[in-house]
Amino acid sequence: MKRRVIRAALAAAVLVGVVAVGLQANVLLQFSPALGGGVPGYARVETVDGHVLVPNDGTWAAVVFFRQPSCVPEDFNLLDFFDVPRVFGCELAVEGFEIWRNGPLAGDLAPIQAVSFGLGAVPVWFVRSDELEDNVGDGVLTIGELEECVSLQQGLASYFKETLHPSGGARQSKVEITARGALPDGGAFFLQVEATHNELKHVTIQFR
C-alpha cells in the first residue's frame, strides 16, 4: 500500500514537472535503479565553503544514503560528495526526477530541482554529533570510519522524500528531507530537515 502511495505521488510530481517543462521549455529527466542516473553522490554529506554540512540537531547527525552503503568505495572521501562517473555503478535506493533548464549535456552545472522518493528501504545512519565531528576533523570521512563509530545506528527509512534546489542550478539553494523508518533495536525514527543557502535552518531527529 505504501509503495503504491509513493508511486502515485511520484506520478503526480512528474506530471507537474511535465507541465512545467512545457511552459518553460525545460528538460525533465527521470532516474531510478532501472533507468540509472540520479544524484552523483552516495550520501547527503558534503563540504561547503570549508564547513562540513551534515543534518544534525546538535546531539545526533543523520547520514542519508541515496545509494547502498555497501557499494561506497573504501577510499572515497564522503565529504567530497561527487564521485563521477564511478558513483553511477552503485544501485540507487531512491527514484525520482530532475528538472533542468537545458540539460546536463548542454552546459548546465546542476538541475533547477531534483525530487527523490525512497523505494522502501533507504539507509539513514545516525551518529552522535560530537563523534562525527571528531571523525571529520581531518577533512576526511570514509565509509569505514563511519561504520566504526561507536554510536552508529543503521536505520532504514520506509518513507523518504527529498526535494532539492541545488547550488549552480536553482536561484536559491534549498533542501528539504522527510524520512521515517526502523532502527536495528526494533525502535523507530523520524527525520525532518530544512536547509537554505547551505545552512541548516531546521532539523528534527526523533527516536521512539
C-alpha positions in Angstrom: 0.0 0.0 0.0 2.8 2.4 1.0 4.7 1.7 -2.2 1.5 2.5 -4.3 1.1 5.8 -2.4 4.8 6.7 -3.1 4.5 5.8 -6.8 1.2 7.8 -7.0 3.0 10.8 -5.5 5.9 10.3 -8.0 3.5 10.2 -10.9 1.7 13.3 -9.7 5.0 15.1 -9.2 6.3 14.1 -12.7 3.0 15.3 -14.2 3.6 18.7 -12.6 7.2 18.6 -13.8 6.0 17.8 -17.4 3.6 20.8 -17.3 6.5 23.0 -16.0 8.7 21.7 -18.8 6.0 22.5 -21.4 5.6 26.0 -20.1 9.3 26.9 -19.5 10.9 24.7 -22.2 12.9 23.0 -19.6 14.2 19.4 -19.6 12.8 16.6 -17.4 14.9 13.6 -16.6 13.7 10.7 -14.5 16.0 8.4 -12.5 15.6 5.0 -10.9 17.6 1.8 -10.3 16.4 0.6 -13.8 17.0 3.9 -15.6 20.2 4.8 -13.8 21.3 8.5 -13.3 20.2 10.3 -10.2 22.3 12.2 -7.7 26.0 11.9 -8.4 26.9 11.2 -4.8 26.4 8.4 -2.3 25.1 10.3 0.7 23.9 13.7 1.8 27.3 14.6 3.3 29.4 17.4 1.9 31.8 20.2 2.5 30.5 23.7 1.7 32.9 26.7 1.9 35.2 24.7 4.1 32.5 23.7 6.5 31.1 20.1 6.8 27.4 20.0 6.2 25.5 17.0 7.7 21.9 17.2 9.0 22.2 17.3 12.8 20.2 18.6 15.8 23.3 19.2 18.0 23.0 15.8 19.6 22.6 13.4 16.6 23.7 13.6 13.0 21.9 11.9 10.2 23.7 10.5 7.1 21.1 9.8 4.4 22.3 7.4 1.6 21.0 7.7 -1.9 22.9 4.5 -2.9 23.7 1.3 -1.0 26.4 1.9 1.6 28.0 -1.5 0.8 28.8 -0.1 -2.7 30.7 3.0 -1.4 34.4 2.7 -2.3 36.6 2.3 0.8 39.0 5.0 -0.5 36.3 7.6 -1.2 36.0 10.7 1.0 32.3 11.2 1.6 32.9 14.9 2.3 33.7 15.3 -1.4 30.1 14.2 -2.3 30.6 13.9 -6.0 32.2 10.8 -7.5 31.5 10.8 -11.2 31.4 8.5 -13.1 32.1 5.8 -10.5 29.1 6.6 -8.4 26.7 5.6 -11.2 27.9 2.0 -10.8 26.1 1.8 -7.4 22.4 1.0 -7.2 20.1 3.7 -6.2 17.9 3.4 -3.1 15.6 6.1 -4.5 13.8 7.1 -7.6 12.5 10.4 -8.9 13.1 13.2 -11.4 15.2 16.3 -12.2 14.2 19.5 -14.0 17.0 21.2 -15.9 17.0 24.4 -17.9 18.8 22.9 -20.9 20.2 19.5 -19.7 23.4 18.1 -18.3 24.8 17.7 -21.9 24.0 21.3 -22.8 26.3 23.0 -20.3 24.1 23.2 -17.1 26.1 22.7 -13.9 23.1 21.3 -12.0 19.3 20.9 -12.3 16.9 23.5 -11.1 15.2 21.0 -8.9 15.6 17.3 -8.0 13.0 15.2 -6.2 13.8 11.8 -4.7 11.4 9.2 -3.3 12.5 6.2 -1.3 12.0 2.7 -2.6 11.0 1.3 0.9 14.5 0.8 2.4 16.6 4.0 2.3 19.7 3.7 4.6 19.7 6.5 7.1 22.6 6.2 9.6 22.6 8.1 12.9 25.8 9.0 14.7 26.4 11.2 17.8 27.2 14.7 16.5 30.4 15.0 18.7 31.7 11.7 17.5 31.1 12.6 13.8 32.8 15.9 14.4 35.9 14.2 15.7 35.9 11.9 12.6 35.7 14.8 10.1 38.3 16.9 11.9 41.0 15.9 9.4 38.8 16.7 6.4 38.2 13.0 5.5 35.3 10.7 6.2 35.3 7.2 4.7 32.6 4.6 4.8 34.9 2.6 7.0 35.3 5.4 9.6 31.5 5.9 9.6 31.0 2.1 10.2 33.4 2.2 13.1 31.6 4.9 15.0 30.6 3.6 18.5 27.3 5.4 18.5 26.3 4.3 15.0 22.6 3.2 14.4 21.9 2.0 10.9 18.3 2.9 10.2 16.2 2.0 7.2 13.6 4.5 6.0 10.3 3.0 4.8 9.2 6.5 3.8 11.7 9.0 2.3 11.3 12.2 0.3 14.0 14.8 -0.6 13.3 18.0 -2.5 16.5 19.7 -3.6 17.1 23.0 -5.3 20.9 22.7 -5.8 23.6 25.4 -6.0 24.6 26.0 -9.6 21.1 25.3 -10.9 18.5 27.0 -8.7 18.4 30.7 -8.0 18.1 29.9 -4.2 19.7 26.6 -2.9 17.4 24.7 -0.6 17.0 21.1 0.5 14.0 19.5 2.4 14.1 15.9 3.7 11.4 13.9 5.4 12.1 10.3 6.4 10.8 7.7 8.9 11.6 4.1 9.5 13.0 1.4 11.7 16.2 1.1 13.8 18.2 -2.1 14.4 17.0 -2.4 18.0 13.3 -2.5 17.0 12.7 1.2 17.6 11.7 3.8 15.1 13.0 7.2 13.9 11.6 10.3 12.3 13.8 12.8 10.5 13.0 16.2 9.1 15.5 18.6 7.6 15.3 22.1 6.0 18.4 23.9 4.8 18.6 27.1 2.8 21.7 28.7 1.2 23.7 25.7 2.5 22.8 26.5 6.1 20.7 24.2 8.3 17.5 26.0 9.3 15.5 23.2 10.9 16.4 19.6 11.9 14.2 17.2 13.8 15.6 13.8 14.8 13.3 11.7 17.0 13.7 8.1 18.2 10.8 6.1 19.5 
